[in-house]
């Protein structure tokens, strides 16, 4: 079985050659396959793609945001991470409080209309500034609802109790390593209506064998060009951190996808990426002086030997 970055590139090729053209929620259109699995040996290096640059800082700050149980984009903006802005921005421009120019279908229009894109960028900068400086505004429009962090750390039960799934699974790995119940779920059917975006990476499970910790993710929906490379790196980092706390070595990351798709306006970018040669995977260095996953911050991680090809830009579908 092909593993590592080659497995990801094979997924791209598979979708381009066999994918079914489908409509989607964003009205962009995709080429899609259903059911696909990739494997990444974490002993062979950290799976940060080399055929295009993946900004590790954004991956790490988003993961720390999840781990903290945070659901407000203020933390992300404080760390210059803009990857969740569009969903919060949509909440504001669709509200009665918004008094600026029409932003209807901003996700699509900003890609094709230069004048609209200029207005969009101006309103986005105003929005970001308000999130960072106005507590009331941030509370109202910066919060994305019961998304990943809430489900990982503060799952509400029907008895109005709170379950800290992440803390519980770490304790389970430490005390019952052979258990088949090392599972964290982000898919809470009752909370879906309150989420800005229902979780794409819905459930992950850990497995301990031969002193190594492996993780399998089930992802219901994967934007293969933009999102999936982030997901690979994010869950690899999560596995490294939990392995460190549990005094284990990182083992394997297994990535299982439901609807794996390439947006029609990403096809040329994917073809460009597929022409590039693979380079050596980098190594991840973490601060060994910290023992708990809940104590890490961005300064505790270092990527060594990362020499990727340049980034390839593509529009995000909102």
N, C-alpha and C positions, 0 to 999 in steps of 0.2 A: 504493500500500500504506500502511495506517495504521501509524504508528510511535510510539515513545515510550510514555508512560503510557496513552494511548488504546488502544494495542495490547494492553496488559495487561488493561484493562477489557473489551475485546472478547473476550479469551479467557474471562474470567469469564462474560460473557453467553452465549458459545458453549457452555460447559459446562452452564450452567443450562437452556438450551433444547434441547440435543441430546445431553447426556451420558447414558451408560448407567449404570444403578444396578448397582454391583458390591460383592461382599464384599471384605474385605482382611485383611491380616495382623493388624491391630490389633482386628478385630471391631467397628469403628466403622461402616463402610459409606461408600461414596463415589459421587459422580456423576463419570464418567470419559469422556475422549475419548483417542484414540490418534493421535499425530502432529500437532504444531502448532508454528508458528514465529512469533517476534516479532523486531522490529528496533528498535534504539535508536541514534540519531545522537548520539554523545558530544560532537560539536561544538555541539549545541543545548543542552547542560546536563548535569548529573549526574543519572542516572535513579533518584532517590530518590522513591518515590511521594508524591504530595501529597494524595490522597484519604483517606489515613490516615497517621498519623505512623509512620515507620520509624526506629528508633533507630540512627543511623549508628555510634555508638560500639561497639555490639554487632557490627555488620557488620565494622567495621575490626579489632576485636580478634580476631574469629574468623579473618579472613583472615591477619592477622599470625601467628596460631597455626599455620595451615597452612604459611605461608611458612617458619616456623622449623623445620618438620618435626616439630613436637611432637604427641603423641597423648594427653597427660595433661591432664585438665581443671583441674589446679591453676593453670596459667597463666591460664585463662579466669576462674576464681574470683578470682584475684588482681586481675583487672581488672573485677570485678563483672559477669561475663558468665555467665549461668546456662543458656544455650540447649542445652547438651549434658548437663546434670545427670541427666536422667531415665534415660539409657542406662547411665551409670555407677552410679547409685543402684540400678537393677534388679540389677546384678551383685552388689552388697552384700547387699540384702535377700533374695536367693535363695541366699545362701551359708550355710554352717554357722556362720560367725562372727557372723551377725546374731542378736541375742537380743531384739529389740524386738517390738512387736505385729505381727500378721499384715498383710503388705503385698501379698498376692496380688491381681493385677489392679489395682494401685494407680492406673494411668493412667486407667482407666474409673471406678473407685469414688470417686476423689477429686473427680470432677465432679458426682456425684449424692448423695453421703452427707456432710453437713456434719460429723458427728462423726468419720467416717473421715478426711475432709480435714484436720481439726485434728491428728489423730494423724500423718498423712502429713507435714504441714508441720513438726511437731516432729522427726520422724525425719530429714527432709531437712536441717534446720538442724544436727542432730548430725552427719550425714554430711558436710556442707560444712565444718564446723569441723575434723573429723578430716582431711579432705583437705588443708586449709590448714596444719595444725599437726603432723601425724604423717607423717613421711617413709615409713615402712613401709606404713602404711595407704594413703597416696596412691599408692604404687607398685603395690599390690595391686588397689585398687578405683578409682583415678582414671584408670587407663590404659584406653583404648578399643580397644586392639588396633591392627592395621595399617591405620588409617583414613587419610584424605586426606593429612595431613602426611607420613606414612611413605612413601606411594606417590609423592608429588611429589618428595621429597628423598632418600629412602633405599630405592629399589626394589631388592629382593634378586633376583639372577639365579640360574639353576640352577647356575652356576659359583661361587656364593657371593660374587659381586662386588656392588658397590653402584652404582646409577645415580642421579645427581642430575638428574632430568628437568627441573626448573625452571631450574637453572643452565645446563643444556645447551641448552634452548630459547632462553634469552636470548642465549647465545653464537651460536646458529644465526641468530637474527634480526639480530644485529649483522653477522655475516660472510657470510651467504647469504640476504639478505632475500627473494629471489624463490623460495626453496625452498617446496615444498608439504608439507614434513615438520615444520613447527613445531607439534608435537603433544605434549601431556601427558596421560597416561591414569591414572586412579585405579582403574580396574577391573582388578584382578589376581586372576584366578580361583583361584589357589592360596591366596591370602591371605583370601578371602572368609569362610571359617569362623572366622577369628580376629578379625573385625571386630565391634564392637558393633552397627554398622549398615552394611550394604554401601553403597558410595557411590551416592548418587542423581545427583549431577553427575559423570558418569563419564569424560568426555573433553572436552578443549578444544583448539582449533587457532587459530593466529595467521596473519594475512595482512597483507602490507605492500604498499601502493600509494599513489602520489602523496604520499609523505612521511608517511603515516598508518598507524597500527597498528590493525587490527581483530581481534576475537576472536569465535569461534563456540563455544558450549557445546552439547554433547549431554547432556541430562539424562534418564535413563531413567524417573524417577518424580518428579513435582512436586506437592507440597501447595500448591495455587495460592493459597490465602488466606494461610497463615502462612509457608510456606517460600520460594515463588518470588520475592516481593518482596525478600527477603534475598539470594537468588541473583543477581538482576539487579544489585543494588547492589554485591555482592561482586565479581562478574566485571568490572563496569565499573571498579571501583577497581583491580583487578589489571591491567586493560588500561592505565589511566592510569599506573600505577607502572612497568610494563615499557616503555611508550612513553617515559616520562621517561628511564629508564636508557639506552634505545637511541636517544635524540635524535630521536624521532618525535613526531608529534601523535596524540592518540587519535582513532580513526576511528569504527567502528561496533561495537556489541555485538549479535550475532545469537544468539538464544536458541531452541534447538530442543528440544522436549519429546517424550518417548515417551508414557508414561501421565500425562496431565495431569488432576488430579482435585481436586474440592472435597469435603471430608468432609461427611457429612449434617448434622453438628452445627456446620457453619460456614455453612450456606446463608443463614440470616437475617442474619449479619454481612456476607456478600457483598452481599446485597440492600441493606443499609444503605449500604455503600460506593458502590455503583453510583448511588445517588441524589445523591451529592456532586459538586460542580463541580470540574473540574481547575484547578489553580493553576500558576504559573510554576515550572519546574524550577530547583533551586538550582545553584550553581557549586561546584566542588571546588578548593580551594587546597592545594597540597602544598609542603613545604619543599624549595626548589630547591637548597639548599646540600648536600643529600645526593644522591649519584648512584647508589647501589646499592639495589636493592629489598630487600636483606637487612639494610640499616642503619636502615630506618624504624621508628618507634614511633608510638604514638597521638598524641603531641604534634605530630607532623609533618603532620597533616591538619586542614583546617578547611572546614566546609560553610557557604557564604555564601548568604544570601537564602532560607533554607528556612522556608516558612510553610504547613505542612500542616494538614489537618483533624485532629481528635483521633484518638488510637489507638483501635482496636476490639479488644477482648479476645476470645479464643477458646481453647478447650482444645486442647492438643497431643495427638496420637495417638501412643502409644509402642508 
